[in-house]
């Protein structure tokens, strides 16, 4: 039975730290549940999103808005599934994956989850460094080192007060959103073209590459782990009525937060399309966008840099928490958050410095977009266990999703996996690699497909036994 499975509370320093039962009316109760999804939503407006949105808008105008909409729908649905398992089981996705799969499968899943954290951290490091350079003139390599310590200080300041942390994140999102909305207003976008951009259009190689980057930046693997833990900060009575109520209120929280993130992403894409695409200017970096955007007026570039720093700073906090959840869940190892931050930041800083030193700052934006593609390639390995858990009656009992929801879940996940395989094939066909690189890519693709199939079928063919 599940009771025999030995595990610790997810993020035990803030687990069950907020009471919601003493709220006198429905509105106050809804407010008490609002918060976790904003920590999730902020990951969808990190600097990696900026790079893909700016590149999309400058290359294709408003034509890929429909990709953002699809990405937001997938993200909203997957985050809802993530919140469900946290509320119902009182465990996060990493802990439940450890319960379901064998030791060796969990080691591979852990490594892949860590790669998604590093890819996320990479975009945050670069974005923060660029923002500091644009606003204060600090060289990028110094800004990269500053980012090593900023989140440590913030986490120490908030300590165990999760509500204060949520309010800080909401403030950062507000600053980002207001700054970008003002710039969109100043740019005077073409409303007719925006409406046409909602209609799906055919994708070529370049637009497919950017589209996968958008999906990777929007539906982030580490956020699926994070959300399943953060919903446990609310004290919920474990009976059918209260669990169902908690699921409903968390869905409201998720819907509001992720749609705010969607409109912020769309604002970046519209801003890029209305300024750069209209004038046949391809923006290959966030920094060049900053300098070109000054045609909107003196304050536009300042607002742009402030929004970039706010989005990068807030997303670093959630990256730290997600890394802690993954390490504790899969390996049952608990380390101090500041040590965790140093480890992940070090892995992100080294490739950033390498690119700057050997290739120059002009390649930073390509690194940002590539980091989002890496995130997209990791999605299947987080989504497949998530869907299985939600569809398992043995695990979820009365809260098991129905057959239509199961079909919808696998349909959405198949879209992501299809996009990933298409990108790899197009990479092989387009670029002139040597034989060794071709063989490596082919082996990697075969391994990814086989491993996804394996973790998909594993729970159905191997009876899950309680683990001590």
Helices and strands as residue ranges (DSSP letters): G 2-4, E 18-19, H 26-33, H 36-41, G 42-45, H 47-60, H 65-89, H 93-100, H 103-136, H 140-158, H 162-187, H 191-196, H 205-218, H 221-230, G 231-233, E 234-235, H 240-272, I 273-277, H 286-292, G 293-296, H 298-331, H 337-358, G 361-363, H 364-391, H 393-396, G 397-399, H 403-430, H 435-461
